[in-house]
Structures are given as C-alpha cells and as structure tokens.
Amino acid sequence: MHVLVLTPYPYGMVAGPRSSFELWERVLADAGITFEYAVFETDALHEVLYAPGHMAQKAREMLRSYAGMVGKARRAPRYDAVLVNREAALIGPALIERWVARKVPILYLLDDPLYVPYRSPANGALAYLKVFGKVKTLCRIARVVLANSPHHVAFARQFNPNVWEIPSVVDADIYTGWQPRERSGPVRVGWSGSPSTVRNLQLIRGPLERVAARDDVTLRFLGADDVDLDGIPHHAKAWDPATEVHDLRAFDVGLAPLPETPWTKRKFILKLVQYMALGIPPIATPLGANPSVIEHGVSGLLADGDDAWVAAIDQLVNDRALREEMGKRAAEVAHRRYTLQSNAEKIVAAFRSATG
C-alpha cells in the first residue's frame, strides 16, 4: 500500500506530525505501507508565516504554495490512498481534497480542534481564510478519520462512521519510562513548550513567583530562550530535537498550564505524554484531554487556580516518595496507552480499513 501524504508542514518541524504519522511510518513500513510527502509550505512561506506582519509577502507566498500543492495533489491517482494531515492547503475550502477523494480513498488526520474558529497570534483575522467549516467536509469525504482525542472523535462521528481514536504518541525506545533520580540539590520543576505557547506560563506567574522563593526548587523551561518571567529566577532553553529527551529528563515535576478557550477545551496536550513516558509526574489544568490522560492523585495532579497550583507543586516538591510513586504510575499509563508500540496494531488496521 503506497500512500501520498498531503500536509501543510515541512517534515520534522511540527509537534503534531512528529507525534503521529512521521512516527507511524516505522510500524506501517513493517506492514508494507509506505509514504511519500507533498508539503504545502515552501521555505519562503515558512520564513514569514509565523512572524507578525509581512502580510503582502505572506499573501504572495501563500498563493505560490497553493499552486504548488495543486500540482503535487495531481499525483494522487498513482497511489493506493492519500493521508490528509489537517488540510492540504492552509487557506481556502476543501477543493484539493474533494478532487483527490474522487480518485483515491482519503484518510483524514484530525489532531487539533480545527473546527473551532480562532485568531492566529501571528496572522490575526487572516486565519479565517482557512475556512473552518471545511473540517466537516473532510470528515464526510474521508474513507477513514484518525482523531487523537475523545473530543475530536465525537466531532468526526457526526459526519463519518469510520473514526479511529489514535492518540498522539511517543517512541518507547526513546521515552524509556521512569528512572531513579539520584541527583541531590533542589527539585527541578519544569515546563516544555514552544515560543507560541510560552505565554501560557503567565497563567501561573503568581504560583511560579511563590515557588521560586523556595531555596529547594529551581525552575527550568524548555522551548524558548525568553519566557517573559523577569524577576523570577529560572533557566530557559530553546527546543533542540537532538537533546529534547535529555532536557526533559532533567525535570522532577512537569507543568502544563492552559488558558480556558474553546480550542483548549478540546485539545490533546502532547507534553503530558512526554512527561509521563519519562516518569515525570505532571501537573496540568483540567481542560481538553488532560482529565482523561491524568488520573488525579495517581498518575499526576490537576490544578485550577493559583492556590491549587501552589499546593500541587508544594505537594510534589515536599514528598520525594510521592514524586517517585506518581512518576512510576504515570510511566505505566503512558507506555500502555500513548506509545507508538502500544498503538501499532491499531494504526496498521486503520490504514488497511481505508482500502478494505
């Protein structure tokens, strides 16, 4: 089975694909299912798309990328199936996907609440050119829908009976579970994210100030050099794929604060899986898939409000035995539910159902 992947993003650059089909390739290849990629974003578009301003240049490069994707999609009839990651093009209705669906079966990957309108921090109202209603169309025309959270599954099943819940996953060969932490010194309370999500730390700025005042805690942030927390002692580092697991292993506690928005109420947070698969007990806002990923008090803690965040961090900082026990439970859950290896059979079966 030879599959053409229509994706907006360059290979290896975005967390969603890295935790789904880019990782799935390994188990699919063993089952005789291979990928070729058709990418919407050109290098020129990628350079300007996520920076504020440059609207005229963005418009020009977006149109060039759209024309390029039309050409790439015309190869679809040569393949047994087409996997659409989110959308074939970052703008416009599902014209490309409709044409492809008339030629070959489509598998549609829905890994974010793209059906919820939002304003991009970098592009403002231009985000509405994405045509949010096309997600319904893509669910209808797909032979198979692959969704990574219960919220997306429920949405997709309104339009398609063949929906498979396949969570965002990590590789168990790299995320190798809980390990004893023999180091002495302060407890390392950490956060992992990206420049676009670093603003979430402002939601717990007050708790971080209170926790940072302790002499037995250090704060470590991974994903951005500048986290805008002046006055709060911390260590910040940009994301590096070569050292990501090593950097995460430096955490004793992992934080995942979220703002309450229509988007986050439906989102699956990959960082929770990363923390848990390394045996790092997480603390998270009870939104989106978080309450289904974390069993409160067993595999992590859920916190809502400043006092709850401070209490949760203090609880894990003060009790090393609890950190270890909760980290072990978190790793057990992650390796049972959220690794490539534990989902391999389901992934292969979902792809085969597209042509079966």
C-alpha positions as CSV (number, residue, x, y, z in Angstrom):
1,M,0.0,0.0,0.0
2,H,1.6,3.3,-1.2
3,V,0.2,6.4,0.5
4,L,0.6,10.1,-0.6
5,V,0.7,12.4,2.5
6,L,-0.7,15.9,1.9
7,T,0.5,18.0,4.8
8,P,0.9,21.8,5.4
9,Y,4.2,21.4,7.2
10,P,7.8,20.6,6.4
11,Y,9.0,17.2,7.7
12,G,10.1,17.2,11.4
13,M,9.2,20.8,12.1
14,V,5.8,20.5,13.9
15,A,4.9,18.5,17.1
16,G,1.6,17.1,15.6
17,P,3.2,15.2,12.7
18,R,6.2,14.2,14.8
19,S,3.9,12.5,17.3
20,S,1.7,10.9,14.6
21,F,2.3,9.9,11.0
22,E,6.0,10.8,10.9
23,L,6.4,8.3,13.8
24,W,3.8,5.8,12.4
25,E,6.0,5.3,9.3
26,R,8.1,2.7,11.3
27,V,5.3,0.3,12.1
28,L,3.5,1.0,8.8
29,A,6.6,0.2,6.8
30,D,6.8,-3.2,8.5
31,A,3.3,-3.9,7.4
32,G,4.1,-2.9,3.8
33,I,2.5,0.6,3.9
34,T,4.8,3.3,2.7
35,F,4.6,7.1,2.5
36,E,5.6,9.9,0.1
37,Y,5.2,13.5,1.1
38,A,3.6,16.5,-0.6
39,V,4.2,19.6,1.5
40,F,2.2,22.9,1.3
41,E,4.7,25.2,3.0
42,T,7.6,26.3,0.9
43,D,10.8,27.5,2.6
44,A,9.9,31.1,1.6
45,L,6.4,30.8,3.2
46,H,7.8,29.2,6.3
47,E,10.2,32.1,6.8
48,V,7.4,34.7,7.1
49,L,4.3,32.8,8.1
50,Y,4.7,32.7,11.8
51,A,6.2,36.2,12.3
52,P,3.9,39.2,12.8
53,G,3.3,41.5,9.9
54,H,4.6,40.9,6.3
55,M,1.0,40.5,5.1
56,A,1.7,41.2,1.4
57,Q,4.6,38.8,1.3
58,K,2.6,36.2,3.2
59,A,-0.2,36.5,0.6
60,R,2.2,36.1,-2.3
61,E,3.9,33.1,-0.8
62,M,0.6,31.5,0.2
63,L,-0.7,31.7,-3.4
64,R,2.5,30.2,-4.7
65,S,2.3,27.4,-2.1
66,Y,-1.3,26.8,-3.1
67,A,-0.5,26.5,-6.8
68,G,2.4,24.1,-5.9
69,M,0.1,21.9,-3.8
70,V,-2.4,21.7,-6.7
71,G,0.4,20.3,-8.8
72,K,1.5,17.8,-6.2
73,A,-2.0,16.6,-5.5
74,R,-2.5,15.7,-9.1
75,R,-0.1,12.8,-8.4
76,A,-2.8,11.2,-6.1
77,P,-4.2,8.7,-8.7
78,R,-0.8,7.0,-8.7
79,Y,-1.2,5.9,-5.0
80,D,-3.4,3.5,-3.2
81,A,-4.6,6.1,-0.7
82,V,-4.0,9.7,0.4
83,L,-3.4,10.8,4.0
84,V,-4.6,14.4,4.6
85,N,-2.9,15.9,7.6
86,R,-5.3,18.5,9.0
87,E,-5.7,20.1,5.5
88,A,-4.0,20.0,2.2
89,A,-3.7,23.8,2.0
90,L,-3.6,26.4,4.8
91,I,-6.2,28.6,3.0
92,G,-9.4,28.1,1.2
93,P,-12.2,25.4,1.1
94,A,-11.5,21.7,0.6
95,L,-11.2,22.0,-3.2
96,I,-8.0,20.0,-3.5
97,E,-9.3,17.3,-1.1
98,R,-12.6,16.9,-2.9
99,W,-10.8,16.3,-6.2
100,V,-8.5,13.8,-4.6
101,A,-11.4,11.9,-2.9
102,R,-12.9,11.3,-6.3
103,K,-9.7,9.5,-7.4
104,V,-8.5,7.6,-4.4
105,P,-9.5,6.8,-0.7
106,I,-8.6,9.5,1.8
107,L,-7.6,9.1,5.4
108,Y,-8.1,12.3,7.3
109,L,-6.0,13.1,10.4
110,L,-7.6,15.5,12.8
111,D,-5.2,16.2,15.7
112,D,-6.3,19.7,16.7
113,P,-9.7,21.3,17.1
114,L,-9.5,22.9,13.6
115,Y,-13.3,23.1,13.6
116,V,-13.2,25.9,16.2
117,P,-12.6,29.4,14.7
118,Y,-9.6,31.2,16.2
119,R,-7.4,34.2,15.6
120,S,-3.7,33.4,15.0
121,P,-1.3,35.4,17.2
122,A,0.9,36.0,14.1
123,N,-1.8,36.4,11.4
124,G,-4.9,37.8,13.2
125,A,-8.1,37.7,11.2
126,L,-6.2,36.2,8.2
127,A,-6.7,32.9,10.0
128,Y,-10.3,32.9,8.8
129,L,-9.1,32.3,5.3
130,K,-8.6,28.7,6.5
131,V,-12.4,28.2,6.2
132,F,-13.0,26.4,9.5
133,G,-16.1,24.7,8.1
134,K,-14.1,22.6,5.7
135,V,-13.2,20.2,8.6
136,K,-16.8,18.9,8.4
137,T,-16.3,18.3,4.6
138,L,-13.1,16.5,5.1
139,C,-14.7,14.2,7.7
140,R,-17.5,13.4,5.2
141,I,-15.4,12.7,2.2
142,A,-12.7,10.6,4.0
143,R,-12.8,6.9,4.0
144,V,-11.2,6.9,7.4
145,V,-10.9,9.6,10.1
146,L,-8.0,9.4,12.5
147,A,-8.5,11.5,15.6
148,N,-6.2,11.9,18.7
149,S,-8.7,12.9,21.4
150,P,-12.2,11.9,22.5
151,H,-13.4,15.4,21.6
152,H,-12.3,15.1,18.0
153,V,-13.7,11.6,17.8
154,A,-17.1,12.8,18.9
155,F,-17.0,15.7,16.4
156,A,-15.9,13.4,13.5
157,R,-18.5,10.8,14.2
158,Q,-21.2,13.3,13.4
159,F,-20.1,13.0,9.7
160,N,-18.3,9.7,9.3
161,P,-18.9,6.2,11.0
162,N,-15.3,5.0,10.4
163,V,-13.4,7.0,13.1
164,W,-10.4,5.6,14.9
165,E,-9.1,7.2,18.1
166,I,-5.3,7.1,17.9
167,P,-3.6,9.4,20.4
168,S,-0.5,11.4,19.9
169,V,2.3,9.1,20.7
170,V,6.0,8.9,21.7
171,D,8.6,6.2,20.8
172,A,9.0,3.9,23.8
173,D,12.5,3.1,22.6
174,I,13.5,6.7,23.4
175,Y,11.0,7.6,26.1
176,T,12.1,4.7,28.2
177,G,10.0,5.1,31.4
178,W,10.7,6.0,35.0
179,Q,14.4,6.0,36.1
180,P,15.8,6.6,39.6
181,R,16.8,10.2,40.1
182,E,19.9,10.0,42.2
183,R,20.9,13.7,42.0
184,S,20.8,15.9,45.1
185,G,20.0,19.5,45.4
186,P,16.9,21.5,44.6
187,V,13.8,19.9,43.0
188,R,13.6,20.8,39.3
189,V,10.1,22.0,38.4
190,G,9.9,22.2,34.6
191,W,7.8,23.3,31.6
192,S,8.1,22.3,28.0
193,G,6.5,24.1,25.1
194,S,7.3,26.4,22.2
195,P,7.6,30.2,21.5
196,S,3.9,30.2,20.6
197,T,2.8,28.5,23.9
198,V,5.2,30.2,26.2
199,R,2.6,32.8,27.1
200,N,0.7,30.0,29.0
201,L,3.3,30.4,31.8
202,Q,1.8,33.8,32.5
203,L,-1.3,31.9,33.7
204,I,0.7,30.6,36.7
205,R,3.1,33.6,37.1
206,G,1.9,34.1,40.7
207,P,2.4,30.4,41.7
208,L,5.8,30.4,40.0
209,E,6.8,33.5,42.0
210,R,5.8,31.8,45.2
211,V,7.5,28.5,44.3
212,A,10.7,30.2,43.1
213,A,11.1,31.8,46.5
214,R,11.8,28.4,48.0
215,D,15.5,27.5,48.3
216,D,14.8,23.8,47.5
217,V,13.3,24.5,44.0
218,T,14.7,25.5,40.6
219,L,12.5,26.4,37.6
220,R,13.5,25.1,34.2
221,F,11.7,26.0,30.9
222,L,12.3,24.2,27.6
223,G,11.1,25.5,24.2
224,A,12.1,29.2,24.2
225,D,15.1,31.3,25.2
226,D,12.8,34.2,26.5
227,V,9.8,33.2,28.6
228,D,9.0,36.7,29.8
229,L,9.3,35.9,33.5
230,D,11.6,38.8,34.6
231,G,12.1,38.8,38.4
232,I,11.5,35.0,38.7
233,P,14.8,33.0,38.9
234,H,14.8,30.4,36.2
235,H,16.7,28.6,33.4
236,A,15.3,28.7,29.9
237,K,16.5,26.9,26.8
238,A,15.3,26.7,23.2
239,W,13.9,23.4,21.9
240,D,16.5,21.1,20.3
241,P,15.3,17.8,18.9
242,A,18.7,16.2,19.4
243,T,18.6,16.9,23.2
244,E,14.9,17.0,23.9
245,V,14.6,13.8,25.9
246,H,17.8,14.5,27.8
247,D,16.5,18.0,28.7
248,L,13.2,16.6,29.8
249,R,14.9,14.1,32.0
250,A,16.3,17.0,34.0
251,F,12.7,17.7,35.3
252,D,11.5,16.2,38.5
253,V,8.0,17.7,38.0
254,G,6.3,18.7,34.7
255,L,3.9,21.6,34.3
256,A,1.1,22.0,31.7
257,P,-0.9,25.2,32.3
258,L,-3.6,26.0,29.8
259,P,-5.9,29.0,29.2
260,E,-9.6,28.2,29.1
261,T,-10.7,28.7,25.5
262,P,-12.9,26.8,23.0
263,W,-9.6,25.5,21.5
264,T,-8.0,24.2,24.7
265,K,-11.3,22.6,25.9
266,R,-10.9,20.1,23.0
267,K,-7.1,19.8,22.7
268,F,-4.8,16.8,23.3
269,I,-1.6,18.0,25.0
270,L,1.5,16.1,23.8
271,K,3.8,17.4,26.6
272,L,1.8,15.4,29.2
273,V,2.5,12.2,27.3
274,Q,6.2,13.2,27.1
275,Y,6.5,13.9,30.8
276,M,4.6,10.8,31.8
277,A,6.5,8.4,29.4
278,L,9.7,9.5,31.2
279,G,8.3,9.0,34.6
280,I,7.9,12.8,35.4
281,P,4.8,13.4,37.5
282,P,2.7,16.1,35.7
283,I,0.6,19.0,37.0
284,A,-2.0,20.2,34.5
285,T,-5.0,22.4,34.0
286,P,-8.1,20.2,33.9
287,L,-9.0,21.1,30.3
288,G,-9.2,19.2,27.0
289,A,-8.0,15.6,27.1
290,N,-6.0,16.2,30.3
291,P,-8.5,14.7,32.8
292,S,-8.7,11.6,30.7
293,V,-4.9,11.3,30.4
294,I,-4.2,12.1,34.1
295,E,-5.8,10.2,37.0
296,H,-5.7,12.9,39.6
297,G,-3.7,11.9,42.6
298,V,-2.5,8.7,41.0
299,S,-0.6,9.5,37.7
300,G,-0.4,13.2,38.2
301,L,-2.3,16.2,39.6
302,L,-4.9,18.6,38.1
303,A,-4.8,22.2,39.3
304,D,-7.2,25.1,38.7
305,G,-6.4,28.5,40.2
306,D,-3.3,29.9,41.9
307,D,-3.8,28.3,45.3
308,A,-4.3,24.9,43.7
309,W,-1.2,25.2,41.5
310,V,0.9,26.2,44.5
311,A,-0.5,23.4,46.6
312,A,0.1,20.8,43.8
313,I,3.7,21.9,43.3
314,D,4.4,22.0,47.0
315,Q,2.9,18.6,47.4
316,L,5.3,17.0,44.9
317,V,8.3,19.1,46.0
318,N,7.9,18.2,49.6
319,D,7.4,14.5,49.2
320,R,10.1,12.6,47.2
321,A,8.4,9.3,47.7
322,L,5.2,10.6,46.2
323,R,7.1,12.0,43.2
324,E,8.6,8.6,42.6
325,E,5.4,6.7,43.0
326,M,3.4,9.1,40.9
327,G,6.1,9.1,38.2
328,K,6.1,5.3,38.1
329,R,2.3,5.2,37.7
330,A,2.5,8.0,35.0
331,A,5.1,6.0,33.1
332,E,3.0,2.8,33.3
333,V,-0.1,4.6,31.9
334,A,1.9,6.3,29.1
335,H,3.6,3.1,28.0
336,R,0.3,1.3,28.0
337,R,-1.7,3.9,26.1
338,Y,0.4,6.6,24.4
339,T,3.4,5.0,22.7
340,L,3.9,4.0,19.1
341,Q,4.5,0.4,20.1
342,S,1.2,0.1,22.1
343,N,-0.8,1.6,19.3
344,A,1.0,-0.2,16.4
345,E,-1.7,-2.7,15.6
346,K,-4.5,-0.1,15.7
347,I,-2.5,2.2,13.3
348,V,-2.0,-0.5,10.8
349,A,-5.6,-1.7,11.0
350,A,-6.9,1.9,10.5
351,F,-4.8,2.3,7.3
352,R,-5.9,-1.0,5.9
353,S,-9.5,-0.1,6.5
354,A,-9.2,2.7,4.0
355,T,-8.9,0.2,1.1
356,G,-10.5,-2.8,2.6
